[in-house]
Structures are given as C-alpha cells and as structure tokens.
C-alpha cells in the first residue's frame, strides 16, 4: 500500500472509523507497480590511498622522455591504475584518461613514465613495474617547481586539472624546503610522512638506500634514482702476477 499523494496531513478526527480506501491505494503483491522510474548516476569508484614517493623532474637528457614518477601502494590489496590520470599544474587538460593499464601490488611501487620512451629499461634495468603514461608532453614537469597529481578517474579530473582538489595524491614540490635536483630524482625519506613537506624529501645518491630501493646511475644518461631496476653485473677478466712466474686470472665486477 502507498498513501495517496493528495493526503498531506494526518487524520484530524481520531474517533472516526478507519477506512483504507480514503487515504491509501493498494498495488499487487510482489511487483514494483507504483514505485515510479528514477534515473541516477553513481560513481562506484572508491579511490585507494596512494603515495607519490619519488619524482625525477630534471633528468639528464630530454626531460620529456626521461622524467618519471614513483607511486607507492600502502594498501593490503593491489590497485589497478586503469583509467587514472597523471598531470601537473598547467593550462592544457587531457581529453581522456592517460593511463590505460597498470597494477601496483600491495605494499609495492610502480614507475609512471613517458609511454613513448622505449629505451627506459635499457637505462634503468629490468624488473621495474613500469606503467606507461600517454601524452606525457602535455604535462612535462617543471624544473623550478611544479604540482603533480594523480586522479582515480576522468570524472574527478575533468575541470580540476588546475585546482587539484579531487586527487588521490598531490605533491607540490615548488613548496618551501624541497631540495633542488639536477640529474637526480628526489624521494620521500619516510613513506608515512607528509609528502608536501619539503623537509621530508632528499636527493637520490648513487648506492644509497631509499624506502623503496637503492639509488643507482642510469646506463644511458647518467641520472641517479631508485626506480627498482636490476642489471646483470659487468664482469671482466683480470690477470694478476703475485709472485715470480705465478699469475692468476679471476673475474671482477
């Protein structure tokens, strides 16, 4: 039963006989008759917490091709970045999501990089969780400070590419106390701290341990960062004479 739409007040006479037909209308059992039709749009995407943990904004070589950003997933489940948007503070908005696929495992990282750079693994090694970003040239990171953000879907991003209010995470490295870095990335010293406080960031150093890896020098341009790549050790034969007529050959790396 449903109360008739014409009935706007309660029964003003508590002593009269109760008649359903006066104020109520009945509908068949087990149907949706009378409920009406309603249109609604729901965004069922609940953004996961992600942390921008390392930024290579001023690499050696072409900035556009060799810039990259590390994102850390602190969650207990993997996060699928399909449909996400990465952008900086600029006047040219993307027309669609610029990340089409890529997953970050729980408690792990991914490197978001220019999808047109086919030599990334040559420079930084294998076994990196690489997630390509389309149209990187639309956002090329500024060397003198910039704001970079990650959005979980295009609906959240649309109209927000300059305000950066609907983001999953944002780092404004133009803020006070952010380190200057040329030819090396900057990284978050502690993944649980505020990544918009410049005091929590330092410049990558070759062979120095970071929260997500170890800093090393890339094999193409000589930039320093810690994207997590692995290289086979370079070995060479060395012959050393240790006494008269006695020599030994061994490998060093």
C-alpha positions in Angstrom: 0.0 0.0 0.0 1.0 3.6 -0.5 -0.6 6.7 0.9 -2.3 8.8 -1.7 -0.3 11.8 -2.9 -3.4 14.0 -2.2 -3.2 13.3 1.5 -0.9 15.9 3.0 -1.9 15.7 6.7 -2.7 13.1 9.3 -6.2 12.0 10.4 -7.7 15.0 12.1 -10.5 13.0 13.7 -9.2 10.1 15.8 -12.7 8.9 16.6 -14.0 8.2 13.1 -13.9 4.7 11.5 -10.6 3.9 9.7 -11.2 3.4 6.0 -8.2 2.4 3.9 -9.8 3.4 0.7 -10.0 7.1 1.7 -6.3 7.7 2.2 -4.5 4.7 0.8 -4.1 2.9 -2.5 -3.2 -0.8 -3.0 -0.9 -2.4 -5.5 -0.5 -6.1 -6.4 1.8 -8.2 -4.3 5.4 -9.0 -5.4 5.5 -6.3 -8.1 7.2 -2.9 -8.5 4.0 -1.3 -9.6 3.6 2.3 -8.4 7.2 2.8 -7.4 7.9 5.0 -10.4 11.0 5.3 -12.5 14.1 7.2 -11.5 17.3 7.9 -13.3 20.5 8.2 -11.3 24.3 8.1 -12.0 26.6 6.7 -9.3 30.3 6.7 -9.2 31.2 3.4 -7.6 34.9 4.0 -7.7 36.3 4.5 -4.2 39.9 5.8 -4.6 42.6 3.9 -2.8 45.2 5.7 -0.9 48.4 6.0 -3.0 51.6 7.9 -2.3 53.8 9.8 -4.7 57.1 8.8 -3.3 59.8 9.8 -5.9 60.0 12.3 -8.6 62.5 12.6 -11.5 61.7 16.1 -12.7 65.1 17.2 -14.1 66.9 14.2 -15.6 70.0 14.3 -17.8 68.8 14.0 -21.4 65.4 15.1 -22.7 63.1 16.0 -19.8 60.0 14.9 -21.6 61.3 11.4 -22.4 63.2 10.7 -19.2 61.1 12.2 -16.4 59.3 9.7 -14.2 57.3 9.4 -11.0 57.2 6.6 -8.5 53.9 5.8 -6.8 53.8 3.6 -3.7 50.7 1.5 -2.8 50.4 1.2 1.0 47.2 -0.8 0.8 46.9 -4.5 1.6 45.5 -5.2 -1.9 46.7 -4.4 -5.4 45.5 -1.2 -7.1 44.6 -1.1 -10.8 45.5 2.3 -12.3 43.5 1.7 -15.5 41.6 4.9 -16.2 43.7 7.0 -13.8 45.1 10.4 -14.9 48.6 11.8 -14.1 49.0 15.6 -14.7 50.8 18.6 -13.4 49.7 22.2 -13.0 49.3 23.6 -16.5 46.7 25.1 -18.8 46.3 22.2 -21.2 43.9 19.5 -19.9 43.9 15.9 -21.1 40.8 14.8 -23.1 40.7 11.3 -21.6 42.5 9.2 -19.0 46.2 9.0 -19.8 46.8 5.7 -18.0 45.2 2.8 -19.8 46.6 -0.1 -17.8 48.9 -1.0 -14.9 48.7 -2.5 -11.5 50.6 -1.7 -8.3 50.9 -4.7 -6.0 50.2 -4.3 -2.3 53.0 -2.6 -0.4 54.8 -2.1 -3.6 55.6 0.6 -6.2 55.3 1.4 -9.9 57.1 3.9 -12.1 54.9 6.1 -14.2 56.9 7.2 -17.2 56.5 8.5 -20.8 54.9 5.7 -22.7 56.8 6.7 -25.9 60.2 6.0 -24.3 61.1 2.5 -25.5 64.6 2.7 -24.0 63.6 3.2 -20.4 64.5 -0.4 -19.4 67.8 0.0 -21.2 68.7 2.9 -19.0 67.2 1.7 -15.7 67.3 -2.0 -15.9 64.7 -4.9 -16.0 62.1 -6.0 -13.4 60.7 -2.5 -12.9 57.0 -2.2 -12.6 56.5 0.2 -15.4 53.2 1.9 -16.1 53.2 4.0 -19.3 51.5 7.4 -19.3 50.1 8.7 -22.6 50.7 12.3 -23.8 53.4 13.0 -21.3 54.4 16.1 -23.3 51.2 17.8 -22.3 52.5 18.0 -18.7 56.3 18.0 -18.8 57.4 18.6 -15.2 58.9 22.0 -14.4 62.4 22.0 -13.1 61.8 25.0 -10.9 58.9 23.6 -9.0 55.5 22.2 -10.0 52.4 20.5 -8.7 51.8 16.9 -9.8 48.7 14.8 -9.0 47.1 11.5 -9.6 43.3 11.3 -10.2 41.4 8.0 -10.0 39.0 8.7 -12.9 38.3 11.2 -15.6 35.1 12.4 -13.9 37.2 13.5 -10.9 39.9 15.1 -13.2 37.6 17.0 -15.5 37.7 20.7 -14.6 40.1 20.0 -11.8 43.4 19.9 -13.7 44.5 23.3 -12.3 42.9 23.2 -8.9 44.0 19.6 -8.0 41.3 19.2 -5.3 39.8 15.8 -6.3 43.0 13.9 -6.4 44.2 10.6 -5.0 47.5 12.3 -4.1 49.2 15.6 -4.9 52.8 16.8 -4.4 53.6 20.5 -4.8 57.4 20.4 -5.0 57.5 24.2 -5.5 57.0 24.5 -1.8 59.4 25.6 0.8 62.4 23.3 1.6 62.0 21.0 -1.3 65.5 20.0 -2.5 66.9 21.3 -5.8 68.0 18.4 -8.0 69.5 18.3 -11.4 70.3 14.9 -12.9 68.9 13.1 -9.9 65.4 12.3 -8.5 64.1 13.4 -5.2 62.5 10.8 -2.9 60.3 10.7 0.2 62.5 9.7 3.2 59.7 8.1 5.1 56.6 6.8 3.3 54.4 7.6 6.3 55.2 11.3 6.4 53.6 14.3 4.7 54.8 14.3 1.1 54.0 18.0 0.7 56.6 19.0 3.4 59.9 19.6 1.6 61.8 18.6 4.7 60.7 15.0 4.1 62.4 14.8 0.7 66.0 14.3 -0.2 68.1 14.0 -3.4 68.9 10.5 -4.6 72.5 9.4 -4.3 74.2 6.5 -6.1 74.1 3.3 -3.9 72.2 5.0 -1.1 69.3 3.0 0.3 65.8 4.6 0.0 62.5 3.4 1.5 61.7 1.6 -1.8 65.0 0.6 -3.2 68.6 1.7 -3.8 69.8 4.7 -5.7 71.9 4.0 -8.8 73.0 5.7 -12.0 71.2 5.0 -15.2 73.1 3.4 -18.1 72.2 5.9 -20.8 72.3 9.5 -19.4 73.9 9.1 -16.0 70.9 10.3 -14.0 70.6 9.0 -10.4 67.4 7.5 -9.0 65.9 4.4 -7.4 63.1 3.0 -9.7 64.0 -0.5 -8.7 65.7 -1.9 -11.8 68.2 -4.7 -11.9 71.3 -5.0 -14.1 73.4 -8.1 -14.8 76.8 -7.4 -13.2 79.5 -6.3 -15.6 82.4 -8.8 -15.3 85.9 -8.7 -16.8 88.8 -11.0 -16.6 91.9 -9.7 -14.7 95.3 -11.3 -14.6 97.5 -10.5 -11.6 101.0 -11.7 -11.0 101.5 -12.3 -7.3 105.0 -13.9 -7.4 107.6 -14.6 -9.9 106.3 -16.9 -12.6 103.0 -17.2 -10.8 99.9 -15.5 -12.2 96.1 -15.9 -11.6 93.1 -14.9 -13.7 89.8 -14.0 -12.0 86.7 -12.0 -12.6 85.8 -8.7 -11.0 82.6 -6.7 -11.3 
